[in-house]
Amino acid sequence: MHKHHIALGLARPVEAATGHDIAASFDDALGIAQSLRPAEPVTLVRPHAAARAARFFAEKFPGKSLYAVKANPSTDLLRILWDAGVTHYDVASIAEVRLVAATLPGATLCFMHPVKAEEAIAEAYHLHGVRVFSLDSLDELDKIVRATDSASDLTLCVRLRVSSEHAKLSLASKFGCGPSDARALLFAARQAADALGLCFHVGSQSMTPQAYAEAMERVRLAIVDAAVTVDVVDVGGGFPSVYPGMEPPPLERYFEVIGRAFESLPVSYSAELWAEPGRALCAEYSSLIVRVERRRGDELFINDGAYGALFDAAHIGWRFPVELLRGEASRAKLMPFSFYGPTCDDLDHMSGPFLLPADVGAGDYLEIGMLGAYGAAMRTGFNGFGATETVVVADEPMATLYGGAVERVASNVVKL
């Protein structure tokens, strides 16, 4: 199965999942389901939603925004974000460095993984022009210095360990130096760096701006204790999107709290403020059409799952918004369902609950929303599944944090 990128308004017909030539004139998921009757999942992308999110951060965040590429490494998405004003990219591997360097030659790449192969550092620095590196240990500092031949133009960002208690997914245990190690590492990094930074990550899908206020206090204490000049304060990622049961405050409140905390730091007069949004920039970019292959009570067997775009739904219980795609709306009451994916593995199960009309059954199509973050990035070809069509649509995502758009399926999106 080949991937086809079907754009709205395209005059030339393209071959669809059905094997027939059809006109590419789809406005939304329902039109695709009715016209194509696809036997395999169809990925929907909304360039306007990603561009809107990027402009929002570019215009309202009180500093510089670095897109966290790991959330969705689509080259189409990278170009959309670039065109909307995102010029800096948080890359976490040499493969991501190569990808962004090839896609956006003018982009500034920041290698923000704190533990890297020495060969990766050397290639990033010498071949791709990377000058920004994260670290959380003296060993990593030595590695960076060796790999860059003691370069004098480095920006080194020391990652502090902070709490993830306010986030839906913790990132507090793997990376970050503790209070007892920060002073020596900051002092040593200051000697090796042209510019010194401090960074942290409050965890993915942080549900309150208070998480950043608490982390910034940790930054303030580290600066005072080490008595070093800091040129960059990077508040990392964690900026949320909206999912069923996870309705965060407006993003402007996060920006206000971060801005006030930054201004209170003793280095705010000379330092730059950075952030690394991933999910917040791309969650609304993509959704998925799946077909129900079987119903067993309150369980629906669908043709995508844990080894496809629904990894998070299976492995960490993430509840994505869902909508039944029928020309005539169902009058049945909503009821909770769980999903089984297409593979032979019992782990291919998404417990939800996902609210759908009680009369849903085999042959019905569903749209599963807000999959732009991590959905595409986690897809595999396990068991021979995983092929999808890609179609550009013009309608709004199933929910948004960016104002001016109506939630299309409010009863399913934000309530249970």
Secondary structure, 3 states (H helix, E strand, C coil): CCCCEECCCEEEEEECCCCCEEEECCCCHHHHHHHHCCCCCEEEECHHHHHHHHHHHHHHCCCEEEEEHHHCCCHHHHHHHHHCCCCEEEECCHHHHHHHHHHCCCCEEEECCCCCCHHHHHHHHHHHCCCEEEECCHHHHHHHHHHCCCCCCCEEEEEECCCCCCEEECCCCCCCECHHHHHHHHHHHHHHCCEEEEECCCCEEECCCHHHHHHHHHHHHHHHHHCCCCCEEECCCCCCCCECCECCCCHHHHHHHHHHHHHCCCCCCCCEEEECCCHHHHHHHEEEEEEEEEEECCEEEECCCCCCCCHHHHHCCCCCCEEEECCCCCCCCEEEEEEECCCCCCCCEEEEEEEEECCCCCCCEEEECCCCCCCCCCCCCHHHCCCCEEEECCCCCCCCCCCCCCCCCHHHHCCC
